């Protein structure tokens, strides 16, 4: 048994960012996870892409994504300083191209939507796309350049966050959290597979598995697994195939190719509503590679080094749940769906505000967990 100010359940990019930033406030923080840094944050591609991943109906989320993308350079600098480790932030922008006439028409509509929202993008003809990325297939029809859609190396980020959090005094426990403890009408800690922890505030940041923790209050946590399969390849000589991230809409299917500085590329990703299944399937690998090669034929010549499936934490409106739960002593930071890496800076900032001032900032209020309940149930004082 141990007492903490803050217990963070889950050590993906969200839990680690929160633990690091709350640790910097001088509070006693513990982070609990049976497999630290091995969930969807590890599988991710690390894109910081609020513009070319913008989707109709997601306007509040897009605003949050843009805010967090703008905060990434300073977050990355602070993280590199705190950990003495590089995080691979590459501010090279991203290009989204169309494979056929119908894809082209869809991207024109997306471009209009981006312009309507005032997002940073420009339309490129087919020849401009190939000037920007000479290895693109000759059949590419044109597309959208998003100069401020950048990337980080998510695995380097996880490693750096682990070091930074430890250096800020955070304790790490390799354990499974089974349930929350309740005492005097508030959450007072957690039950693990090998003991109990007590804390003034418990923050659930366990991704898609957050809702499986027993003892959470009503309403049930609206988070579900959304499977993503993703591939990693590399050139043998470290030669770069691309200058920037290239995404394709190919016969109506999305694919992205994210180039790393060492000649590696990440090709992703499927989006499948199949429950807690993390098998890698032949069809997914085939379709990802087929679309990637259609976009960038050189992908067919390089080495396939990893296939992986992980579960994104999906929410009913694709946006995260960040803030106080309906019972004192409990908060959520989960449901980040496709945007966990991107949203780490603003999520940590919102939770630090909750810890220090008792409420999340106004800009985060559209993402309060209580939005899925019939009536507002969030407490104003989480501590
Ligand atoms: N944000 C990229 C993905 O979820 O696949």
Boltz pocket constraint, residues with backbone or C-beta under 6 A from the ligand:
constraints:
  - pocket:
      binder: B
      contacts: [[A, 45], [A, 47], [A, 228], [A, 268], [A, 269], [A, 270], [A, 312], [A, 337], [A, 338], [A, 339]]
      max_distance: 6.0
